[in-house]
Amino acid sequence: MVTVCEGESGACPFFPGGRTHIHRSFPDPSVVDEDTKVKVFTRLRDEIEEWIKRKFQGDIPLKPDAI
């Protein structure tokens, strides 16, 4: 199970039964002003995509449209 949220003690989801839990904190993009929200969400999406690619390097098949 992989969680991506701000802070391990925050409101991150937990799924019992998972064999391995991997956590990566990312800043909450919803706290920015409206003028920069799209830019911040887009940057965060790209950061998460890159982290997944680096972290799992071929361990899981990803559909290009699923990212």
Secondary structure, 3 states (H helix, E strand, C coil): CEEEECCCCCCCCCCCCCCCCEEEECCCHHHCCCCCHHHHHHHHHHHHHHHHHHHHCCCCCCCHHHC
